[in-house]
Amino acid sequence: MKLSDRKYPSDFPPEEFHIIPQANKNSLEELRDLVEKASGEKAIDTFLKSNINVLAKCMNFTQYGHHGTWVIPQQEIRPHLTSSQKGLKPDYLVGGKGSDGYRWFVVELKASNENIFVEKNGNVYFSSIVNKGICQLLSYIDYCSSAQAYMRDSLKLNGFREPEGFLVVGRESELENSSKKQDMKAAWNRITSNRIQIRTYDALLRSNSTSWAEDS
């Protein structure tokens, strides 16, 4: 029986954030068009706010989400305390439930027209945009890790533990003719044990064209 066919479980995260990931053809074509036009971060974020189910398919990057998926858009995860200590607002929190429990991810969006890498003197480095995105994810993840009780009790995110991260940026075409860039991206995801994954908009589009990965 599908979750939508029975009473919403009381021990799940809030129902208002629960998503049935069923992106339709029109929404995928709209996202594809935005990506192909090299749209900026604001245009893509505006689209995703109205098409949260598209973003929910980020869980297809993992082995989680088969038993339930939740997306929390721009949720303030730390109150604004003082003028010098601002609140933390990640672009999105995405959570999935699998056979072994929950996994939560902070999702940071950058523009589809941004490069992931720069090359200089034969060496490959992360671009300034990607460096900024990684640092933002580190800040969000670090805070969430130290405030697990707050996330569970105040935001009612049952099963919340240390989150991981997705940085969605750029296009795969940047990597096609550069083995150095391909190796660097693969090395980052491997060395960090996929705790902070760098994913392209092509990967997000593909994830919306496939069914959920089965739990391992």
Backbone torsions as a table, in degrees:
resi	resn	phi	psi	omega
1	MET	NA	135.1	179.5
2	LYS	-74.0	154.4	178.8
3	LEU	-56.8	-37.6	-177.8
4	SER	-69.1	-13.4	-177.6
5	ASP	-93.9	-3.3	-178.8
6	ARG	-133.9	171.8	-179.5
7	LYS	-61.9	138.2	-177.9
8	TYR	-64.6	126.5	-176.9
9	PRO	-62.4	136.0	-176.6
10	SER	-71.0	-20.5	-178.1
11	ASP	-94.0	7.5	176.2
12	PHE	-85.2	161.3	170.3
13	PRO	-58.5	165.3	-173.9
14	PRO	-50.7	136.7	-176.7
15	GLU	-63.3	-27.7	-178.9
16	GLU	-62.2	-21.4	-180.0
17	PHE	-98.9	-3.9	-176.7
18	HIS	-73.1	134.7	-175.6
19	ILE	-125.5	134.1	168.0
20	ILE	-95.2	107.3	-173.5
21	PRO	-73.7	90.8	-179.3
22	GLN	-134.4	69.1	-179.9
23	ALA	-65.2	132.5	178.9
24	ASN	-91.4	168.1	-174.7
25	LYS	-60.4	-39.7	-177.8
26	ASN	-64.1	-42.7	-179.2
27	SER	-67.6	-37.1	178.1
28	LEU	-66.7	-39.2	178.2
29	GLU	-66.6	-34.9	178.3
30	GLU	-66.0	-43.4	178.0
31	LEU	-65.6	-42.1	179.6
32	ARG	-60.3	-39.8	179.6
33	ASP	-64.9	-41.8	177.8
34	LEU	-62.0	-42.4	-179.2
35	VAL	-67.1	-43.8	-178.8
36	GLU	-64.6	-30.4	179.0
37	LYS	-83.7	5.5	179.9
38	ALA	56.6	47.3	-177.9
39	SER	-68.7	154.3	179.5
40	GLY	-79.3	175.8	-177.0
41	GLU	-60.0	-40.7	-176.1
42	LYS	-63.9	-43.7	-178.9
43	ALA	-64.5	-40.9	179.8
44	ILE	-69.0	-40.7	179.1
45	ASP	-63.8	-40.6	177.9
46	THR	-60.1	-42.5	177.4
47	PHE	-63.0	-46.6	-175.7
48	LEU	-67.0	-31.1	177.6
49	LYS	-60.2	-31.7	-180.0
50	SER	-95.5	-3.7	-178.0
51	ASN	-138.9	57.4	-174.8
52	ILE	-59.5	-30.2	-178.3
53	ASN	-62.6	-26.8	176.5
54	VAL	-65.6	-44.9	-179.3
55	LEU	-67.7	-30.8	-179.4
56	ALA	-58.1	-26.6	-179.2
57	LYS	-72.9	1.7	168.5
58	CYS	-56.0	-28.7	-178.7
59	MET	-66.2	-12.7	174.4
60	ASN	-72.5	-10.1	173.2
61	PHE	-76.2	-8.7	-174.7
62	THR	-125.4	-171.3	174.6
63	GLN	-105.1	21.2	-177.0
64	TYR	-119.7	163.0	177.3
65	GLY	110.2	-10.0	-177.3
66	HIS	-66.8	-25.7	-177.1
67	HIS	-104.3	5.4	179.7
68	GLY	149.4	143.7	-178.4
69	THR	-138.1	140.8	-179.4
70	TRP	-133.3	139.9	178.1
71	VAL	-129.2	127.0	179.9
72	ILE	-117.2	107.7	-177.1
73	PRO	-80.8	127.3	173.1
74	GLN	41.0	47.8	177.6
75	GLN	-77.4	130.5	177.8
76	GLU	-74.4	111.2	-175.1
77	ILE	-95.1	-6.7	169.9
78	ARG	-141.1	124.6	-179.4
79	PRO	-58.4	151.5	175.2
80	HIS	-74.2	109.9	-173.1
81	LEU	-92.0	-49.4	-179.2
82	THR	-139.9	173.6	179.2
83	SER	-65.0	-24.4	-179.4
84	SER	-97.6	-10.0	179.9
85	GLN	-123.2	91.8	-177.0
86	LYS	-77.3	157.4	173.9
87	GLY	-70.0	163.4	178.9
88	LEU	-105.7	124.6	179.7
89	LYS	-129.1	92.0	174.8
90	PRO	-67.6	158.5	178.2
91	ASP	-57.0	-49.8	-179.6
92	TYR	-152.8	149.7	165.1
93	LEU	-109.6	129.6	178.6
94	VAL	-124.2	129.5	179.9
95	GLY	-125.9	148.8	177.7
96	GLY	-135.5	146.7	177.7
97	LYS	-109.6	127.6	176.3
98	GLY	-121.3	-170.5	-178.2
99	SER	-62.3	-27.9	-176.9
100	ASP	-100.2	11.6	179.4
101	GLY	117.8	-149.3	-174.8
102	TYR	-105.9	153.0	165.0
103	ARG	-133.9	135.5	-179.3
104	TRP	-118.2	143.1	-177.3
105	PHE	-131.6	134.7	168.0
106	VAL	-85.7	129.2	-179.6
107	VAL	-111.2	122.8	177.7
108	GLU	-113.7	126.6	-178.7
109	LEU	-104.0	135.0	169.1
110	LYS	-123.2	173.3	-173.3
111	ALA	-69.7	153.2	177.6
112	SER	-74.3	-16.7	-179.0
113	ASN	-96.4	10.0	178.3
114	GLU	-91.3	145.8	175.0
115	ASN	-81.8	146.1	175.6
116	ILE	-81.4	-36.6	-175.6
117	PHE	-126.2	162.2	167.1
118	VAL	-127.7	151.2	177.9
119	GLU	-116.1	137.5	178.8
120	LYS	-148.5	124.0	178.6
121	ASN	54.0	38.1	177.3
122	GLY	81.8	-0.8	179.2
123	ASN	-105.9	154.8	-178.1
124	VAL	-113.7	131.8	179.4
125	TYR	-131.9	156.5	170.8
126	PHE	-65.1	144.4	175.7
127	SER	-70.6	164.6	179.2
128	SER	-62.1	-33.6	179.2
129	ILE	-65.8	-43.3	179.5
130	VAL	-68.8	-40.7	175.6
131	ASN	-57.8	-43.2	178.7
132	LYS	-63.3	-44.4	-179.5
133	GLY	-62.1	-41.2	178.7
134	ILE	-64.0	-43.1	179.5
135	CYS	-64.8	-38.1	177.0
136	GLN	-63.3	-44.1	178.2
137	LEU	-61.8	-41.9	178.6
138	LEU	-59.3	-41.4	179.3
139	SER	-63.9	-46.3	-179.4
140	TYR	-64.5	-45.5	-177.6
141	ILE	-64.9	-42.6	-179.8
142	ASP	-61.7	-44.3	179.5
143	TYR	-65.5	-46.7	-179.1
144	CYS	-59.7	-35.7	179.8
145	SER	-66.1	-34.1	-178.9
146	SER	-87.5	-8.6	-176.6
147	ALA	-124.1	37.5	-177.2
148	GLN	-60.3	-39.2	-179.5
149	ALA	-63.5	-41.4	178.7
150	TYR	-63.0	-43.1	-179.1
151	MET	-63.5	-37.9	-179.8
152	ARG	-77.1	-43.6	-172.5
153	ASP	-83.0	-45.9	-175.9
154	SER	-84.1	-41.2	-179.8
155	LEU	-93.6	-4.0	176.3
156	LYS	61.4	33.9	178.3
157	LEU	-90.2	79.3	-177.9
158	ASN	-55.9	139.0	178.7
159	GLY	78.5	10.9	-177.7
160	PHE	-71.7	128.7	174.5
161	ARG	-131.0	-166.5	178.9
162	GLU	-54.7	122.5	-179.5
163	PRO	-81.2	167.3	173.2
164	GLU	-116.6	-167.7	-175.2
165	GLY	-146.7	149.0	170.6
166	PHE	-121.8	128.3	170.2
167	LEU	-109.4	113.3	-178.4
168	VAL	-102.4	119.2	-172.7
169	VAL	-160.6	144.8	168.3
170	GLY	68.9	-169.3	-175.4
171	ARG	-126.4	154.2	177.5
172	GLU	-70.3	-22.2	-179.9
173	SER	-58.9	-27.2	177.6
174	GLU	-62.8	-29.0	-173.7
175	LEU	-94.6	-14.8	-168.2
176	GLU	-57.6	-39.6	-175.3
177	ASN	-107.7	22.1	-178.7
178	SER	-137.0	101.8	177.8
179	SER	-65.7	-29.4	178.4
180	LYS	-63.5	-43.7	-179.9
181	LYS	-68.4	-41.8	177.9
182	GLN	-60.1	-44.8	-178.6
183	ASP	-66.9	-38.3	-179.8
184	MET	-65.7	-44.5	179.1
185	LYS	-63.2	-44.7	179.1
186	ALA	-63.7	-39.1	-179.9
187	ALA	-65.3	-41.4	178.4
188	TRP	-59.6	-51.2	-178.6
189	ASN	-61.7	-36.6	-178.6
190	ARG	-72.9	-48.1	-175.9
191	ILE	-65.5	-34.9	178.0
192	THR	-85.0	6.6	-178.7
193	SER	54.4	33.7	179.1
194	ASN	61.9	19.5	178.6
195	ARG	-73.8	-30.2	170.3
196	ILE	-129.2	100.8	-175.6
197	GLN	-94.8	138.4	172.2
198	ILE	-99.1	119.3	-177.6
199	ARG	-126.9	144.2	178.8
200	THR	-90.1	168.3	175.7
201	TYR	-69.5	-24.5	174.0
202	ASP	-63.9	-39.3	178.7
203	ALA	-65.9	-38.8	178.0
204	LEU	-64.9	-40.8	177.5
205	LEU	-63.1	-43.0	179.2
206	ARG	-63.5	-39.7	-177.9
207	SER	-63.6	-24.1	178.7
208	ASN	-85.3	-5.3	179.8
209	SER	-103.9	2.4	-179.1
210	THR	-124.9	159.8	177.6
211	SER	-79.8	170.2	179.7
212	TRP	-59.5	141.0	170.3
213	ALA	-68.9	137.7	179.3
214	GLU	-71.7	147.5	177.8
215	ASP	-63.6	140.0	176.8
216	SER	-89.8	NA	NA
